Amino acid sequence: MLATRTIVEDILELKQERRAILLAHHYQEAEIQELADWVGDSLELARKARDFEGDVIAFCGVWFMAETAKVLNPTRTVIVPDREASCSLVESCAVEPVRAYRQRHPDHVIVSYINTSVEVKAESDILCTSRNAVQVVNSIPPEKTVLFLPDQNLGNYVQRQTGRCNMKIWQGTCIVHATFPARRVVATRSEHPDALIVAHPECPQAVLDMADFIGSTSAIIDYCVRSDAREFIVMTESGVGHSLRKLAPDKIFHFVANENCNCSECPYMRLNTLEKLRDALQNLEPRVEIAEDLMRRARVPLDRMLALR
């Protein structure tokens, strides 16, 4: 316990020395969330990074999120506690086939989920998050063909919500959300019949069909906090439980294990630790470095997304 307190004190001191802001995703460990200046989902953190005044952004999430922060803050130092904190969606969508698609179909509109590399973002027309994906696709003229990448479950959900026929969907998936089995949701609901089911749109269709509410991580939190219900089955990464219990301490939240790890944790998100955060602030490494031309090109679709209200 003493060692943890010492690490926290080191982090707070380094943060002040570096004029740093600590941004943390809802899927981070609770101890990291407690230290963060801001905890949010991808869209909220992107906006917070854009509006930041200071020298260093310590991004406690995964690498693509830190790349986004760097694109929005090209003159500032952006660090991540662990360079290996990747994302299965990023890894499912290499830039070469996206670039080839762009060359074959220059008239199509490429909508990229924010869970993509900066290289893929630079080949895109507009970005989206799970919170605003429907709004983004609805903003595109209906006669245009849309390529939505890389999450197929989110893409299918957006297509159903928009009724858009001319929409092609990449076949990537999230290793957490895509492996939630419907049978376990059914079993959990039978154990807790009064609980409402809330689900992230990256979940399979069979899970979404049972949901009382579908939304982004922050939208799930808002719904649970505002709802009159007292009990919820939460179909997203279990790190969100920290914010849920903090904001709604009188409510009960159940998390369903997925098939990959018999848990509901993202292995990439959980690579970040207090020790690694301290070292990153001390050494300013691992540091996000992106070529100026690449940042300039990726900034265009990112700004288009952020301009939507």
WOHU-V468737 format. One record per residue. RES is the residue in one small letter. SS is DSSP state (a for helix, b for strand, c for the rest). NEAR is the number of other C-alpha atoms within 10 Angstrom. Layout:
RES;SS;NEAR / RES;SS;NEAR
This chain:
m;c;6 / l;a;7 / a;a;8 / t;a;12 / r;a;10 / t;a;11 / i;a;18 / v;a;19 / e;a;13 / d;a;18 / i;a;22 / l;a;17 / e;a;14 / l;a;17 / k;a;19 / q;a;10 / e;a;11 / r;a;17 / r;c;13 / a;b;22 / i;b;22 / l;b;22 / l;b;25 / a;b;26 / h;b;25 / h;c;28 / y;c;28 / q;c;27 / e;c;22 / a;a;16 / e;a;13 / i;a;21 / q;a;22 / e;a;14 / l;a;16 / a;c;18 / d;c;12 / w;b;18 / v;b;23 / g;b;20 / d;c;22 / s;a;25 / l;a;20 / e;a;16 / l;a;22 / a;a;22 / r;a;13 / k;a;19 / a;a;25 / r;a;16 / d;c;11 / f;c;16 / e;c;14 / g;c;12 / d;c;14 / v;b;21 / i;b;28 / a;b;26 / f;b;26 / c;b;32 / g;c;27 / v;c;26 / w;a;27 / f;a;20 / m;a;27 / a;a;25 / e;a;26 / t;a;28 / a;a;27 / k;a;26 / v;a;29 / l;a;23 / n;c;20 / p;c;18 / t;c;10 / r;c;18 / t;b;20 / v;b;28 / i;b;28 / v;c;27 / p;c;27 / d;c;25 / r;c;16 / e;c;14 / a;c;19 / s;c;20 / c;c;22 / s;a;18 / l;a;22 / v;a;24 / e;a;15 / s;c;17 / c;c;21 / a;c;15 / v;a;19 / e;a;12 / p;a;11 / v;a;20 / r;a;16 / a;a;12 / y;a;15 / r;a;17 / q;a;11 / r;a;10 / h;c;13 / p;c;10 / d;c;11 / h;c;19 / v;b;20 / i;b;27 / v;b;26 / s;b;27 / y;b;25 / i;c;27 / n;c;29 / t;c;27 / s;c;24 / v;a;26 / e;a;19 / v;a;24 / k;a;28 / a;a;23 / e;c;23 / s;c;25 / d;c;20 / i;b;25 / l;b;29 / c;b;26 / t;c;20 / s;c;24 / r;c;20 / n;c;20 / a;a;26 / v;a;19 / q;a;17 / v;a;19 / v;a;24 / n;a;16 / s;c;10 / i;c;14 / p;c;10 / p;c;13 / e;c;10 / k;c;13 / t;c;18 / v;b;22 / l;b;23 / f;b;27 / l;b;30 / p;c;28 / d;b;27 / q;a;23 / n;a;24 / l;a;27 / g;a;27 / n;a;20 / y;a;21 / v;a;23 / q;a;21 / r;a;12 / q;a;14 / t;a;14 / g;c;11 / r;c;17 / c;c;12 / n;c;13 / m;b;20 / k;b;18 / i;b;18 / w;c;18 / q;c;15 / g;b;20 / t;c;25 / c;c;21 / i;c;20 / v;c;24 / h;a;24 / a;a;22 / t;a;19 / f;c;25 / p;c;17 / a;a;19 / r;a;11 / r;a;15 / v;a;23 / v;a;14 / a;a;12 / t;a;17 / r;a;18 / s;a;11 / e;a;10 / h;c;14 / p;c;12 / d;c;13 / a;c;20 / l;b;21 / i;b;23 / v;b;26 / a;b;26 / h;c;26 / p;c;28 / e;c;29 / c;c;26 / p;c;22 / q;a;16 / a;a;13 / v;a;24 / l;a;21 / d;c;12 / m;c;17 / a;c;18 / d;c;13 / f;b;18 / i;b;22 / g;c;18 / s;c;22 / t;a;25 / s;a;22 / a;a;18 / i;a;21 / i;a;22 / d;a;14 / y;a;16 / c;a;25 / v;a;20 / r;a;11 / s;c;12 / d;c;9 / a;c;14 / r;c;15 / e;b;19 / f;b;22 / i;b;22 / v;b;26 / m;b;29 / t;c;29 / e;c;23 / s;c;23 / g;c;20 / v;a;24 / g;a;20 / h;a;19 / s;a;20 / l;a;21 / r;a;15 / k;a;11 / l;a;15 / a;c;16 / p;c;12 / d;c;10 / k;c;16 / i;b;16 / f;b;19 / h;b;17 / f;b;18 / v;c;21 / a;c;21 / n;c;23 / e;c;16 / n;c;13 / c;c;13 / n;c;11 / c;c;15 / s;c;23 / e;c;23 / c;c;22 / p;c;14 / y;c;19 / m;a;24 / r;a;17 / l;a;19 / n;c;23 / t;c;17 / l;a;19 / e;a;14 / k;a;17 / l;a;27 / r;a;22 / d;a;19 / a;a;21 / l;a;25 / q;a;15 / n;a;11 / l;c;20 / e;c;19 / p;c;18 / r;b;20 / v;c;21 / e;c;14 / i;c;15 / a;c;9 / e;a;11 / d;a;10 / l;a;15 / m;a;22 / r;a;15 / r;a;18 / a;a;26 / r;a;21 / v;a;18 / p;a;22 / l;a;23 / d;a;13 / r;a;14 / m;a;22 / l;a;16 / a;a;8 / l;c;11 / r;c;7
